[in-house]
Amino acid sequence: MRALIRIPQGNLKGAGLAPFNAPLFLISLALLPYLFYVSMVGILVVLINLIRAFRKPCLDVLTAGCLVATSGLMIISAGRSPYPGEAFLQLSNFLPYMLMFAYLPGLFRKAALFERLAIALVFTAIPINLIAVGEYLLKSPRLPESWRAISWVDAIYSAPHAGRAMVMFDHPNVMASYLVIVLGLGLGMIALQRIRPLAVSVSPKLLMGMTLLNLVGIFCTGSRNGLAIALTQIFVFVLVARLSRRMIVILAGVVGAIALGTVTFGLGVRQISILNVTDDPRVGLWKIALDLIQQRPWLGWGLGSFKFLYPPRLIDPEYQNVFHPHNIWLLLGAEAGLLVMLSMTLMVAFVCYRAVRYGFFQRSSSSESQPSQVQEERAIATAYLLAFWGCIGFALFDITFYDVRTNALNWTILAALYTASYFSQEQKQKP
């Protein structure tokens, strides 16, 4: 499990990559929400070193082919867009991260990095969640008028998105999408810690507390999508991790408290009811996106074009400006075309398929595998699959890749899933 993995299509001389790159990437990604520009420089340095060390992308033929095809089709789509300037600008939300995905498998060559990255993200999310609790209380409509007389309290209370915390993020939903990824990683590390000590020493109670604190932070964002995804993550975790009765009771108590808080106080200033679903403006936006796909199915209208095409199709005077259709597949289909949507879907589906097979089927059916090793692989696969479900689940109802922090984390999780599936191949090749 701790041996070097086999990197397909990569230059194996990259095994001589300087040892500081892994810690630098880990620290840069974990501190990205706090030290944005400094962290981006750190990630860029690591990426340049990976390109110099491996030269060729560290991907198999199918994945590399899908990545190249997707990139090329996006560029062609931008060139044929009615809004080429915007379309080429929006390529910055895809191409740099695709390049990062192509070379990050060269960094994830030791299993300990999977653990250290997950634990680092759980640790660094603590201040975000604690600040979110304070912001949620200060934005509450129940805040006493005497408190609002304090200038800095009134500034927080009067900030956009009433009743919803967003801390240093641009929108509460972006923060929620970040936290569901961290929650998934934390749950997987809890499962792994039940099998053996983690690569980073942390007590079980502290790890449990830090992980479940993300659930509190998600509640404070008032994100319905984030809360629904978090509950599905916990449900799958309970089914997969074979927890003790005591831990199940703890999880049930926390989920029950969150559910009670949602019913009592709502999410932000919104009360939860069936009308929230039937009257959701997303349905109208999805219809617009489908209409745009029918008009230009193959290469789309160009990335970033939805905000220009929406005003003539206004669905509600309350929503004068809408920047995307709130669904990643409809966005890709309408803006980049069905070819891009299918190519990227095939690539992601292939990575997830390999990760599921690696963690839950292939090794467990091998008589040569040690039970503890099978359980370790399953726990790590659980962590990163739950985290990536946070990415995909959120993308069904919202788009958050415009934020560099969530975008970089999404592609890193995908690269980790891709790399993890090669551990089993490496073990089989060992004499």
FENLIN-V481791 format. One record per run of one state. SS is the DSSP state (H for helix, E for strand, C for the rest). FROM is the first residue (numbers start at 1). TO is the last residue. Records with the same first field share a line. If there is no record, write none. Layout:
SS: FROM-TO / FROM-TO
//
This chain:
C: 1-11 / 17-19 / 31-35 / 55-60 / 80-83 / 94-94 / 105-110 / 139-144 / 149-150 / 158-171 / 194-203 / 222-223 / 242-244 / 266-266 / 268-269 / 271-273 / 279-281 / 296-305 / 314-327 / 337-337 / 363-370 / 396-403 / 421-422 / 430-431
H: 12-16 / 20-30 / 36-54 / 61-79 / 84-93 / 95-104 / 111-138 / 145-148 / 151-157 / 172-193 / 204-221 / 224-241 / 245-265 / 274-278 / 282-295 / 306-313 / 328-336 / 338-362 / 371-395 / 404-420 / 423-429
E: 267-267 / 270-270
//
